């Protein structure tokens, strides 16, 4: 899939832990001719050693890195897929890339609580279930997210990637 009007497209894929963000983001990125995949968790968890920054600082720095890398890639004409939980950062992120040519497509993946719990259990991450279900409810309840919700529990990743590419409701900003 090529960018709209040859302008780069940024796909921001959000959702709670265990919903399939990484799988769907990788599938989406693999459908494109020239694309970069930013896995936000890698930037969030890049610190090593005895003293790592507090959670709030790590999250703030991760978003700063995501915005900077996105800007650099879009300037090089690449589409960008970002895999990261977006809680309250959407407006800030939009401001960070507003001056760039291209478009932003925003998707908030969700699934039934039982589906998320089963996926987290299967991957050996049951301690994340409570946090994931909290995030699921928060993301789904946000009026800002309502137009961008996509049920990730009933389709295969390649079908979801095609939905993201083809459904105009995920187009947040166009140029």
N, C-alpha and C positions, 0 to 999 in steps of 0.2 A: 504494500500500500504506500503510495507516495503522499507527500504533504499536500495540503490544500493549497491550490494556486502556487505551488512550489515554495511556499513559505513553511518553515518548520512548525510542527505541532508538538505541544507538550501535553502528555497524558499523565495526570496526577491521579494515582489509584490509591484510595484510602479504604479503611475498614478495620474491624477488630482483628486481633490475633486469631489465627486458625481459620479465617474465612476464605483464604486462597489468594491473597494479594500477590504473593511472590510467584506462585504458579501462573496466575493469570497475567501478571506483568511480564514474565519471561515469555509466555505464549504470544502476547501482544507484540513484544519487541521482536520476536522471531518472524513475525509476518511482514516486517518492514524491510525495505531495501537498505536504508542507512538510518541507523537508530542507535542511541545510547541508552542503557538501562542504569538508572541510579537506584541502588538499594539503600534506602535511608538508614536501615538498621546497621549497616556496615560503618556508616559515619557516626552513628550514635554510640556504637560499641568499639570504636577504634582505640580507645585509651587503654594503656597497660601500665602496670607498675603498682606500687603501694598507694599512691595518691592520685586518684582520678577525680575530675571535677564532680561537684554535686549534680544530681539528676537535672535540675533546672538549667544549669549551665551547659551540660552535655546536650540537652534538647535544643537549647537556643543555638549552640554552636553547630549542631547537626543541620538545623534549618538554614543557618547562614551559609554553610557549605553547599547544601542542596541548591539554594538560590544562585550562588556563585558558579557552580558547575553547570547548572542549567543555562545560565546566561552565556557562558563560554561556548557551550555546545550549540545553542540556537544561533549564535553569531557565526558559527562555522557551518550553518545550514543543516544541522542534524535534527531529526525528530528526537524527542526525549520521553522516556517512560520513567516515571518516578513511583517507586513502591515504598510508601510510608504512611503511617497513621496521621491523619490530619484532624486534630482536635479543635484548636482555636486559631490556627495559623493561616487559614485560607485567604483571608483579606490581606494579611501582611504579604503572603507569597504573591498574590495577584499584583500588589503594588511593586514588588521587586522585579517583576518581568513585564510590567505594563508598557514600557517603552520599546520592547522588542517586536520585530515583525513576526507574525505567526499567530497561532491560536492556542488556547488552553481548553483541554477537555478534562472534566473532573468527574470522577466516578467514586461512589461510596458503596463498596460491596457489603452485603449482609447475608446472613443465613439464620435458620432457626437455631435457638439455643442448643438443642440436642445435637444438631449437626456440628456446630462449633465445638462442643464438649467432646464429641466422638473424635473429631480431627485432632484436637489437642492431646487427648489420651493416646491416640494412635502414634503420634509423633513423640510421645514421652514427655509431654509438657503439661501435666494435669494441674500444676501449681498456677498456671496462667489462666485457668478457666474463669475464675471469679473476675479478674481484671478484664478479660476479653468480653464477658457478658455485660459488664458495666459499660465498657466502651461501645459495644453494640447498641445498647439502649440509648446512650448519650448521642451517638452519631445519628441513629434513626429518628430521635425525637427533635433534633435540630431543624428548625424551619429552613435554614440555609441549605441543608442537605437534601431535603425532600425531593426536589426535582432530579437529583443525581443518584438516587438509590437504585441498585441493581442486585437482584437476588442471585447469589452465587451458589445456592444450595441445590438447584434443580437442573443445571446445565453443565456440560463439559467445558473445560478451559478454552478450547478452540471456539466453541459457540459463543462464550462470553466475550472473547476477544473480538469476534466479528460484531457482536452487539455494540461494543464500545466504539468500534470503528465506524459503524453505519448509523447509529441512532443519534439524531441531531440534539436530543435533549441533554446530552453530555457536553455539548459545545458551550462553554462558559463565556469565552471571549473570542471574537473573530476579528481578523484584520483583513 
